[in-house]
Amino acid sequence: MSSTKFKKPTNTAEEDVLVAELRLLLSPGGSALVDEQLKQGGENGLDVLTLRRWAVARKWDVAHAAKDLAAHAVYRSLNILGGRVTQDQVQADLDQKKTFLNGYDNQGNPFILLLCKRHFAHNPEMSAKAIEYTLDAAVRLGELNPAWTGKLSIVFDLAGIGYANFDTASLKKVFELLQNHYPERLARIRGAPMIF
């Protein structure tokens, strides 16, 4: 099955063929480089689950998935130094006590609670780092569960939210991060602002 004749797979065997094609599109030498960049950025590298997530996120257009996955690998290797965002890098956001990892939901997905009334707009780039810190921590929590599907659950608690808490620049960063760097990670999102 070729990505130039795009067709959504109808069974696991067809999915496997497209995942293999995605890996080939990152070659020759490219898959090793992408694998290394992902690992430098704190991810597991080019395992089958990663390839499948990116293929699904790009509606099985493996050429698009290969391009975006390679760009993501470069981003992680250049922006997530040492493989993780450190607590020191996001201390201002952590001091707001607005984001909590509350274990797992009833499906075994890591559960993130965001108290929106505690968020106060500041530097959107710093907010993005805090979002990456939280999402990466949730992914690491998920990896502790052998039955984890790779998905996350997020609840936005909007109780008591006011004008000072509304931050369109950070919301835009959330969308960019989820689309470009955490594809196919959301199992469910509840209580999200209307913009979601």
C-alpha positions, 0 to 999 in steps of 0.5 A, a space after each residue: 500500500 503506497 502513501 501516494 494512493 492514500 487509503 485508510 487501513 481496514 485491518 491490523 495487517 494493513 496498518 502494519 504495512 503502513 507503519 513499516 512504510 513510515 519507518 522506510 520513509 525515514 530511511 536510509 539513515 534517517 530512521 537511525 537519526 530520528 530514533 537517536 533524536 527522539 531518545 535525546 529528547 527523552 522519548 522511547 525512540 522509533 518503536 512501533 507504538 510511536 510510529 503507529 501514533 504518528 500514522 494515526 494522527 496523520 490519518 495514515 498519510 505516512 508521507 505526512 507522518 514521516 515529515 512531521 515525526 522527523 520535525 518533532 524529533 529535531 524539536 525534542 533533541 534541540 528543546 528538551 535538553 537532557 531528555 526532560 524539562 526540569 523542575 527548575 525550568 518551570 518553577 514559576 508555573 509549579 508555584 501556582 499549584 494549578 496542575 496535578 497528576 492524580 494517578 490513573 482514570 478508570 481506563 488506566 490512563 494518566 489523569 491530569 487535573 488543571 485548576 484554571 483559576 490558578 493560572 495567570 498569564 505570563 510568558 507563553 513560552 514558559 507556559 509551553 515548557 510547563 505544559 511539556 513538563 506535565 505531559 511528559 510526566 504523565 507519559 512517564 506515569 503511563 509507562 509504569 502501567 503495563 496495560 497503558 494504551 498511550 493515552 492521557 485524560 485531562 480535566 480542566 476545572 473552570 470553577 472560579 475562573 475569571 478574566 485574569 485566568 484567560 490566556 489565549 497565547 497559552 491556549 494556542 501553545 497547548 494546541 500546537 504542542 498537542 498537535 505537533 508533539 503529542 499526537 494521539 495522546 488524548 483519551 478524553 478532555 473534560 471541562 475544557 474552555 469553549 475554544 477546545 
